[in-house]
Amino acid sequence: MTMNAPVPAGTAGSAPIAPAATLPGPTAPAASAMPVAAPDAVIAAAAPKPAGLSPATRRHLAAIGWGFVSIGLFAGLWELLWYFEFVNPLLLPPPHLFLQDIPGTLKYFDRSNKIGSVGSGGGLQALLITMGWTTFRVFVGLTLGFVLGTAVGALIHYVKMFRNLVLPTVLLLAPISPVAWLPVAIFVFGIGDVPAIFLVFITVFFAIVLSTGAQIASVPKTYIHVARIMGATDRQTFWRVILPAILPSLFMTIRLNLFGAWMVVLIAEAVGVGTGLGQITSMARATFNAKLVFFTMAIIGVLGFLSDWALRQVQAKMLWWVAPGQGASR
């Protein structure tokens, strides 16, 4: 019995085997090139991912968190100085002391906004009314100063005769401190809300006038040339090209002067108004009530922070064409 030996490839009697590269049809990839995923991994990859927080929300939450950390560190340092008896609690009472008797502190606030009126009792409502009147004076003065300052600054830039007549006077009066205007305001307007509003107005007005003229002069000429090529009139060029170009800088100017406005309105309330948070601070100083002084200071700080936040929201709504986060990286 004989056994046939295997015939080598390519010998007679057998069909030649073509290389894999010459076979017709798609070539099957090598096993190492296609790793087989586990079923659980495939299901996890195909499952929809939960929606996370948007970058804007994360920025807001981070800002709030860091704000609490900053205020907490400040208050904690103050409490440590009191604990180790580095400060006199009668002169610099820590937060836990001037916040422990809020009902007793609120009795110094009054619902009336008239000088010489009979006290109608304190309480939370009286505190809110006092805060409302002070905030009203600040924002009315800011609005008047912003609107009139922008108008006067534009007139100084465009009208040569007006510039020659008014600009030297503006440069003469601008360096005068707003506090120095308080006697003039009382002489002219008397005792009441108007002197406080006038001081806030003075704080903002001259800065806005000078900033408006400088910002209009710095608008790129290309913007104006393009507007004229498209057939825009001088009025349309100002309202639709120049004013939107200078508004971001004007808002920054008014934000920088916002805290100065809070400072002068408190002085005006203590001297020329007789009501408001400034009057409460003055009364606390006269009666050597340190707890009331620091409580009122805390309220003023909160109002200043909230007013700056509100101004930033108005800026974001009005300047919708300005993308957030522009400028140098931080």
Secondary structure, DSSP 8 states (H G I E B T S, - for coil): --------TTSTTS-----GGG-SS-----GGGS----HHHHHHHHS-------HHHHHHHHHHHHHHHHHHHHHHHHHHHHHTT-S-TTTS--HHHHTTTHHHHHTT--S--STT------SHHHHHHHHHHHHHHHHHHHHHHHHHHHHHHHHHHH-HHHHHHHHHHHHHHTTS-GGGGHHHHHHHH-SSHHHHHHHHHHHHHHHHHHHHHHHHHTS-HHHHHHHHHTT--HHHHIIIIIHHHHHHHHHHHHHHHHHHHHHHHHHHIIIII--SHHHHHHHHHHTT-HHHHHHHHHHHHHHHHHHHHHHHHHHHHHTTTS-TT-SS--
